[in-house]
Amino acid sequence: MSILGVTGRAAGRRSTIRHLEVIFLTNYRHYAAPRRLAACGAAALLLLAGCSEGSGAPASSPAASPAASVASPAASAATIAPSPSASPSASPSPSALPSPAPETAETLYRMSDKTFRFAPIGDAPDKVVLLSFDDGPKEEAMLTQMLDALDKHGAKAIFFVNGYRVEEHPELLKLIHDRGQTVGNHSWDHVVLSKKSKAEVQKQLGDVQDIVEKTIGQRPEFFRPPHGAGGDVGKQVSKEEGMLYMTWSNGSLDWDLKATKKDPQLVIEQVLSQLHPGANILMHELQWTADGLDSLLTKLEEKGYGFIDPATIERPGAPAGR
């Protein structure tokens, strides 16, 4: 072996040793734990042994070992899932939030239990009418037509429904409610209640209360007996159910048109001929009534009439008027 070769190998070992010293000191500063020092020391001894034996295989870089086996604090934090206690509270989904309680409207009108007309309370306008529609819900297209007409004029109404129809078309009851109109009770089967026992009347009214509440989450607060014939028992049971009993003071006679000419104009003429302040107008879910409703509301407005919002009527459970 030449002197140059020995000298070169010695110089190489010295260079390697100096390199290891730098690495060792670096690891000492950054990884002071005894396990880290032991690992670095073992790596240095192996490398020196390899160099002294003159192995031709390249030695593993000790600088790479700590980097590969020890994750930096930043990397560790990124891969460890936060503990449940440290995680921020998740925002509740909209569906999990409780529905706000409906606002209670100011009571502006009081109904006469003899004439079923409405009188203003305090300074409320007196030239107003209550719109109501019985015997539904029936057909979506017809109902939507009526709701659109009401919306066009900013009018509210009571839809007095029969239980058997709600059972057939719960989606139509939801439509009435979702469009901002009021649902009233018109008995389950549209029978003459004055001829029934109290138990039968309780079932006729109570079953409607239950199915309406199940469908839209609210129990009706208004009751109109079929044919206007509730009798004393109908008045008593409706009161027990927390409802305001009413018939009407202005009959459109739209129901009579089944046997005659189904002309919307006749409905309009009947209503206007009986018009008076505080009128309680009876109409039905019938196609000819739906066809004439927009025109009727326009004519009422032209005569200076407004429309009573049922939410402002004094009734059981509502705030008393001024």
C-alpha positions in Angstrom: 0.0 0.0 0.0 1.4 3.4 -0.9 2.0 6.2 1.6 -0.4 8.3 -0.4 -3.1 5.7 0.0 -2.6 5.5 3.7 -2.5 9.2 4.1 -5.6 9.5 2.0 -7.5 7.0 4.1 -6.4 8.6 7.3 -7.5 12.0 6.0 -10.8 10.5 5.0 -11.3 9.0 8.5 -10.4 12.4 10.2 -12.9 14.1 7.9 -15.6 11.5 8.7 -14.9 11.9 12.4 -15.1 15.6 12.3 -18.4 15.2 10.3 -19.7 12.8 13.0 -18.7 15.3 15.8 -20.8 18.0 14.1 -23.7 15.6 13.8 -23.3 14.4 17.3 -23.3 17.9 18.7 -26.2 18.9 16.6 -28.3 15.9 17.8 -27.2 16.6 21.3 -28.6 20.1 21.1 -31.9 19.1 19.5 -32.5 15.7 21.0 -31.1 15.8 24.5 -33.0 12.7 25.7 -30.7 9.8 26.6 -32.3 7.6 23.9 -31.5 10.0 21.2 -27.8 10.2 22.4 -27.5 6.5 22.6 -28.8 6.2 19.0 -26.4 8.8 17.7 -23.4 7.2 19.6 -24.2 3.8 18.2 -24.4 5.1 14.7 -21.0 6.9 15.1 -19.3 3.7 16.4 -20.7 1.6 13.5 -19.5 4.2 11.0 -16.0 4.3 12.5 -15.8 0.5 12.5 -16.8 0.4 8.9 -14.2 3.0 7.9 -11.4 1.2 9.8 -12.2 -2.1 8.2 -12.1 -0.5 4.8 -15.5 -1.7 3.7 -16.4 -0.8 0.1 -20.1 -0.4 0.9 -21.3 3.2 1.4 -22.2 3.8 5.0 -25.7 5.0 5.9 -25.8 8.7 6.6 -26.2 9.2 10.3 -27.7 12.6 9.6 -30.6 11.0 7.9 -31.4 8.6 10.8 -32.7 11.1 13.4 -34.7 12.9 10.8 -36.4 9.7 9.6 -37.1 8.3 13.0 -38.1 11.5 15.0 -41.0 13.5 13.8 -40.7 17.3 14.3 -43.1 18.8 16.8 -45.0 20.5 14.0 -45.5 17.3 12.1 -46.6 15.4 15.2 -49.2 18.1 16.0 -50.6 17.8 12.5 -51.1 14.0 12.6 -52.4 13.6 16.2 -56.2 14.0 16.4 -57.2 16.5 19.0 -58.8 15.2 22.1 -62.6 15.5 22.3 -62.3 18.0 25.2 -60.0 20.2 23.2 -62.2 20.3 20.1 -64.5 23.3 19.7 -68.2 22.7 20.1 -69.8 22.0 16.7 -72.5 24.5 15.7 -75.9 22.9 15.8 -77.5 22.3 12.4 -80.6 24.4 11.5 -82.8 21.3 11.9 -81.6 20.8 15.4 -82.5 24.3 16.5 -85.9 24.7 18.2 -88.5 26.4 16.2 -89.2 29.9 17.4 -92.6 30.4 19.1 -95.1 32.1 16.8 -95.6 35.7 17.7 -98.9 36.7 19.2 -100.7 39.2 17.1 -102.5 42.1 18.7 -106.2 41.5 19.3 -108.2 43.9 17.1 -111.6 42.4 16.5 -114.4 40.9 18.5 -117.1 38.7 17.1 -120.7 38.9 18.2 -121.9 35.5 19.3 -125.4 36.4 18.0 -124.8 37.9 14.6 -121.3 36.6 14.0 -120.3 40.0 12.7 -117.0 41.6 13.8 -116.6 44.9 15.6 -113.3 46.7 15.9 -111.5 47.0 19.3 -110.1 50.4 20.0 -108.9 52.2 16.8 -109.0 49.3 14.4 -110.7 49.9 11.1 -114.4 48.9 11.0 -114.7 48.6 7.2 -113.4 45.1 7.1 -114.6 41.6 6.3 -113.5 38.1 7.3 -112.9 35.7 4.4 -113.5 32.0 5.0 -113.7 28.8 2.9 -115.3 25.6 3.9 -115.2 21.9 3.0 -111.6 21.4 2.0 -108.9 20.6 1.4 -109.8 19.2 -2.0 -107.6 19.8 -5.1 -104.2 21.3 -5.3 -104.7 23.3 -8.5 -107.9 24.9 -7.2 -106.5 25.5 -3.7 -103.3 27.1 -5.2 -105.4 29.4 -7.4 -107.3 30.6 -4.3 -104.1 31.1 -2.3 -102.5 33.0 -5.1 -105.5 35.4 -5.2 -105.3 35.9 -1.5 -101.6 36.6 -1.7 -102.1 39.1 -4.5 -104.3 41.2 -2.3 -102.4 40.6 0.9 -105.5 38.9 2.4 -105.8 36.3 5.1 -108.6 33.8 5.5 -109.8 30.8 7.5 -109.9 27.5 5.7 -112.4 25.3 7.7 -111.4 21.8 6.9 -113.1 18.4 7.2 -111.0 15.6 8.9 -111.6 13.0 6.3 -110.3 15.3 3.6 -107.2 16.1 5.7 -106.6 12.4 6.0 -106.8 12.1 2.2 -104.7 15.1 1.5 -102.4 16.1 4.4 -100.1 17.8 1.9 -102.8 20.3 1.0 -103.3 21.2 4.7 -99.6 21.8 4.9 -99.9 24.0 1.8 -102.6 26.2 3.5 -100.5 26.5 6.6 -97.2 27.1 4.7 -98.8 29.9 2.7 -99.6 31.7 5.9 -103.4 31.1 6.1 -105.4 29.9 9.1 -106.9 26.4 9.5 -110.3 26.0 11.2 -112.3 23.0 12.3 -115.4 22.0 10.2 -115.9 18.5 11.9 -114.7 15.2 10.6 -117.5 14.0 8.4 -119.6 17.2 7.7 -122.6 15.9 9.6 -125.4 17.8 11.3 -124.0 18.0 14.8 -127.1 19.3 16.4 -128.6 15.8 16.0 -125.7 14.0 17.5 -124.8 13.1 21.1 -122.1 15.0 23.0 -119.8 12.0 22.7 -120.3 11.9 18.9 -119.7 15.7 18.7 -116.6 15.4 20.8 -115.2 12.8 18.5 -116.1 14.8 15.3 -114.3 17.8 16.6 -111.6 16.2 18.6 -110.4 14.0 15.8 -110.0 17.0 13.6 -108.1 18.8 16.3 -105.7 15.9 16.5 -105.1 15.3 12.8 -104.5 19.0 12.2 -102.0 19.2 15.1 -100.3 16.1 13.8 -100.0 17.6 10.3 -99.0 21.2 10.9 -98.2 21.3 14.6 -101.1 23.5 15.7 -104.6 22.9 16.9 -107.4 24.9 15.2 -108.8 27.9 17.2 -111.9 28.4 15.1 -114.9 26.2 14.6 -117.7 26.4 12.1 -120.4 23.6 12.2 -121.5 22.0 9.0 -124.7 23.6 7.7 -124.4 26.2 10.5 -126.1 23.6 12.7 -124.0 23.0 15.8 -126.6 23.3 18.4 -125.9 23.9 22.1 -123.7 20.8 22.2 -121.6 22.0 19.3 -121.0 25.4 21.1 -120.2 23.6 24.3 -117.7 21.1 22.8 -116.0 23.7 20.7 -115.5 25.9 23.8 -114.0 22.9 25.6 -111.6 22.4 22.7 -110.5 26.1 23.0 -112.2 27.2 19.7 -114.3 30.2 18.8 -117.7 29.0 17.5 -119.1 30.8 14.4 -121.4 30.5 11.5 -121.6 33.5 9.1 -123.3 36.8 8.4 -122.7 36.9 4.6 -123.4 33.7 2.6 -122.1 33.6 -0.9 -124.5 30.8 -1.9 -121.7 29.4 -4.0 -122.8 25.9 -2.9 -126.2 26.4 -4.6 -124.6 26.9 -7.9 -124.0 23.2 -8.2 -127.6 22.8 -9.4 -127.7 25.9 -11.5 -125.2 28.0 -13.5 -121.7 27.7 -12.2 -120.9 31.3 -12.8 -118.2 33.1 -10.7 -120.0 36.4 -11.3 -123.0 35.1 -9.3 -120.8 34.4 -6.3 -119.4 38.0 -6.5 -122.9 39.5 -6.8 -124.2 37.5 -3.8 -121.4 38.7 -1.6 -121.6 42.3 -2.6 -125.4 42.3 -2.2 -125.0 41.3 1.5 -121.9 43.4 2.2 -121.6 45.2 5.5 -118.8 46.3 7.9 -117.5 43.3 9.9 -119.1 40.8 7.5 -118.3 37.1 8.1 -118.2 35.9 4.5 -118.9 32.2 3.9 -117.5 30.6 0.7 -116.3 27.1 -0.2 -113.5 25.4 -2.0 -115.3 25.3 -5.3 -113.9 26.0 -8.7 -116.3 28.8 -9.6 -115.5 30.5 -6.3 -111.8 30.2 -7.0 -112.3 31.6 -10.5 -114.1 34.7 -9.1 -112.0 35.3 -6.0 -109.5 37.7 -7.5 -112.3 39.9 -9.0 -114.3 39.7 -5.7 -111.3 40.9 -3.6 -110.6 43.7 -6.1 -114.2 44.9 -5.9 -114.2 44.8 -2.1 -111.0 46.9 -2.1 -112.6 49.4 -4.5 -115.4 49.8 -2.0 -112.8 50.6 0.7 -112.9 47.3 2.5 -109.9 45.6 4.1 -109.5 42.0 5.2 -109.4 40.7 8.8 -106.4 38.7 9.8 -107.8 35.8 11.8 -104.8 36.1 14.1 -106.2 39.4 15.3 -109.6 38.0 16.3 -110.4 37.7 20.0 -110.8 34.0 20.8 -110.2 31.5 23.6 -106.5 31.5 24.5 -105.8 34.8 22.7 -104.9 38.0 24.6 -108.0 40.0 25.5 -108.7 43.1 23.5 -108.1 46.5 24.7 
